[in-house]
Amino acid sequence: MKEITKTTEIVTITGYNEKGNGTFLHNGTLFEIGGVVEKDVLEVELNPKNREAKLIRIKEKSNYRVKPKCPIFDICGGCQIQHMNYAHQLEYKKRLVEELFKKTFKKNYPLNPCLGMDNPFFYRNKNQMVFANDPKLKIISGFYKEGTHKVINFDNCYLQDDVTNKIVATIKDIMIKLRLSAYNEDRETGLIRHVLVKRSFTLNETMVVLVTKTEIFPGRNNFMKMLLARHPGITTVIQNINSKDTSAVLGNKEIVLHGKGYITDTLGGYQFKISSQSFYQINPKQTEVLYSTALKLANLSKTDVLLDAYSGVGTIGIFASSLVDKVISVELEKSAYLDAIQNAKLNKIKNIHFFNDDATKFLVNMAKRKEKVDVIIMDPPRSGSTLQFLNAVLMIKPKKIVYISCNPYTLVEDLQTLIKEYEISSIQPVDMFPQTNHVECVVLMSRVKD
C-alpha cells in the first residue's frame, strides 16, 4: 500500500469551526488551523492521513484580519479571535448560530444580527488570577495555558477592567517586598493561591479576595496597609481559605479583612449585592442588553406568572418583577439563593418567591402537582438543561419559553425536545464575550399545541 506523505499547499480559509479555528477543504478533506481568518491565503503543510494542517506562513492577509492588541495573544488562549476585526467577529458568531440551527432543524429560521459592544475591550468586572513562583521574576500571575497547569504571566489583560489589572500587579509587588511566596500545589507550601477582584462599574466599588491554603497569613497587617495605601478605592478585602486539592478557586471559609465583605452594583435601575461566591454576569453592559432582549421577546403581561429557572442571584426575575403578577425563582446554589433574597429586599420587591432547589427536581414536582405558569425563562449552565426538566416543561405547558443560552450546541440539543410542542419564534445572538469564540443566544418559543 502506498504511504501517504505530507505535502505543502497554498490554501484559502473559507470558514470557521466552533472553536473559532479557520477551516478549508482540500481534496474532499476538511482541515482546521488556529490563528487565521476567513480569506487568508496560507502556505501550509498537510498530513491527509491525520487530517492535520500546519501553518508555514500567511501568504496574503484577509481584510478581516487585525493585529491583536495583546502581546501574548498567541500563547495565552483566552482570546481566541482577537485577530479578527470586531464587525467580522459579530458576523462569525451570527453565522455559527445560523448554521447550527439549520443543520439541526433542517430549516432556515429568521436570525437577528449579533448584538455587539461599542468598545469590545476592558469589559470584564471580574478578574480571577492564579499566582505562582518563578526563579527570575519571583512571583508571577496570570491564567493557566490552555490544557496545562503552566501559568502564563502578564500584568495587563485587555478584557479585564484596568483597575483590576493594576491591583493584581500591586499584589505581586507587595508579595515580593514582604518575601511572601505563592502557593506551590506540588509541595503544598507558600501562601496565595489565587486573587479574585470584582468590580461594580456603576458604583465604583471594588472587592479583593485573597485565596490562601490556611488561615495563617504572615505579615497580613503590613500587606493590608500597603495594598490600601496604593489602592484606596478598594472597598472590601476578604481572605478566602481553600485547603482542598481541587480545581475550584474558592473555599467555604472566609475572613473579612476590610470593609463590609461584599459590593453592590446596579443593573437596569436595580441594585444587586455581590459576594465573593455569587454568580454575577461578567459583562454588566451586555447583561442589560441580554436581559432587556429576553424580556422584550417574552412580552410579559401583568397577569402572568413567571418561572425563573437557574436564577442565580435573581437578576432576571427582579428585572421582570414589575411586568408580571408573580415570579417563581429557583436556584440550587445556596449562596446565590441567599443573595437573591437579599437583592429582592434591597429593591423592595415583594412578588418574587424564592426556592433553594434543583431546577429539574422543582419542575418535575410542579408537573406532578399539575401546577401551571404562563412563561418560563431558563438560563441553564453551559452543559444545558436535563431531559427531565424539558419533559416537565411540556407537562406544565407555559404559553411561552425564553431560553437564554451560553452554549449554542447544548441549546439546540434541548430545543429538539421542546420543539415537539413549541415553535421557534425568534433567535437573538448577543456578544457577551468579545474577542472570544463564545456567543450567547436568546430564543423565544411559543406553544403550538394545547
ABEGO torsion letter per residue (X at the ends): XBBBBBBBBBBBBABBBAAGBBBBBBGGBBBBBBGBBBGBBBBBBBBAAAGBBBBABBABBBAABBBBABAAAAAAGABAAAABBAAAAAAAAAAAAAAAAAAAAGBBBBBBBBBBBABABGABABBBBBBBBBAAAGBBBEBBBBGBABBBBBABBAABBAAAAAAAAAAAAAAAAAGBBBBBAAAGBEBBABBBBBBBAAAGBBBBBBBBABABBBGAAAAAAAAAAABAABABBBBBBBABBBABABBABBBBABEAGBBBBBBGGBBBBBBAABBBBABAAAAAAAAAAAAAAAGBBAABBBBBBGAEAGAAAAAAAAABABBBBBBABAAAAAAAAAAAAAAGBAABBBBBBBAAAAAAAAAAAGBBBABBBBBBBAAEBBAAAAAAAAAAGBABBBBBBABAAAAAAAAAAAAAABBBABBBBBBABBGBABBBBBBBBBBABX
